[in-house]
Amino acid sequence: MPAPFKQSTVIAVLKTIHDPEIPVDIYELGLIYEVKITGDGFVHIEMTLTSPNCPVAESLPAEVEEKVSGIEGATGAKVNIVFDPPWTQDLMSEEAKLELGFL
């Protein structure tokens, strides 16, 4: 049985979460590498941080898990932090680059 929500719902929630040092959401920033939803509604998220020494390395993944777990029908969420491939500004959306003055 498929999960009662779509990947787009998870992405909408991810777009409400911001890196406190950068005024752009973590999805547009390119920090989310993968979102997988299991049939029972559990969400697996693979994400990175702007740097391994990021000051929110502990709080940001916890915030992502908490907010995504709150989606109606979700049975939970787990964030896996990866640094391969490393994050670069090239991973940012055009919208994020524009907002930060890179375009």
C-alpha positions as CSV (number, residue, x, y, z in Angstrom):
1,M,0.0,0.0,0.0
2,P,1.5,3.4,-1.0
3,A,2.1,6.1,1.5
4,P,-0.9,8.5,1.9
5,F,1.2,11.5,0.8
6,K,3.6,12.3,-2.0
7,Q,7.2,13.4,-2.3
8,S,6.0,16.9,-3.2
9,T,4.4,17.1,0.3
10,V,7.8,16.3,1.9
11,I,9.5,18.9,-0.4
12,A,6.9,21.5,0.6
13,V,7.8,20.9,4.3
14,L,11.5,21.0,3.6
15,K,11.0,24.4,1.9
16,T,9.8,25.7,5.3
17,I,13.2,24.9,6.9
18,H,16.0,27.4,6.7
19,D,19.7,27.3,7.4
20,P,19.9,30.0,10.1
21,E,23.0,31.6,8.5
22,I,21.5,31.8,4.9
23,P,18.1,33.3,4.1
24,V,17.2,30.4,1.8
25,D,15.4,27.2,2.5
26,I,17.4,23.9,2.7
27,Y,15.7,22.5,-0.4
28,E,16.5,25.4,-2.7
29,L,20.0,25.6,-1.1
30,G,20.6,22.1,-2.6
31,L,21.2,20.4,0.8
32,I,18.6,17.7,0.1
33,Y,20.1,14.9,-2.1
34,E,17.3,12.3,-1.8
35,V,13.8,11.8,-0.4
36,K,12.5,8.2,-0.3
37,I,9.1,7.3,1.2
38,T,8.4,3.7,2.1
39,G,5.1,2.0,1.6
40,D,4.2,2.5,5.3
41,G,4.9,6.2,5.2
42,F,8.4,6.4,6.7
43,V,10.5,9.0,5.1
44,H,14.3,8.6,4.5
45,I,16.1,11.8,3.6
46,E,19.7,12.0,2.5
47,M,21.1,15.5,3.0
48,T,24.3,17.4,3.4
49,L,25.4,20.6,5.2
50,T,27.1,23.6,3.7
51,S,30.3,22.4,5.6
52,P,31.2,19.6,7.9
53,N,31.8,22.2,10.7
54,C,28.3,23.7,10.2
55,P,27.1,25.1,13.5
56,V,23.6,23.5,13.0
57,A,25.0,20.1,12.3
58,E,23.0,18.6,15.2
59,S,19.9,20.8,15.3
60,L,19.1,21.0,11.6
61,P,18.7,17.2,10.9
62,A,16.6,17.0,14.1
63,E,14.4,19.8,12.9
64,V,14.0,18.1,9.5
65,E,13.1,14.8,11.1
66,E,10.6,16.5,13.4
67,K,8.8,18.5,10.7
68,V,8.7,15.7,8.2
69,S,7.5,13.2,10.8
70,G,4.6,15.7,11.4
71,I,3.2,15.2,7.9
72,E,-0.2,13.6,8.1
73,G,0.2,9.9,7.4
74,A,4.0,9.9,8.0
75,T,5.1,7.1,10.4
76,G,8.4,8.8,11.0
77,A,11.5,10.3,9.3
78,K,15.2,9.7,9.4
79,V,17.9,12.0,8.1
80,N,21.2,10.6,6.9
81,I,23.9,13.3,6.7
82,V,26.4,12.7,3.9
83,F,29.4,14.8,2.7
84,D,29.9,13.0,-0.6
85,P,29.4,14.6,-2.9
86,P,30.4,17.8,-1.0
87,W,28.0,20.7,-1.2
88,T,28.9,23.5,-3.5
89,Q,27.0,26.6,-4.7
90,D,26.4,24.8,-8.0
91,L,23.8,22.7,-6.1
92,M,21.6,25.7,-5.3
93,S,18.5,26.4,-7.4
94,E,18.4,29.4,-9.7
95,E,15.9,31.0,-7.2
96,A,18.4,30.6,-4.3
97,K,21.3,32.0,-6.4
98,L,19.2,35.0,-7.3
99,E,18.1,35.6,-3.7
100,L,21.7,35.5,-2.5
101,G,22.9,37.7,-5.3
102,F,25.0,35.1,-7.2
103,L,23.1,35.8,-10.5
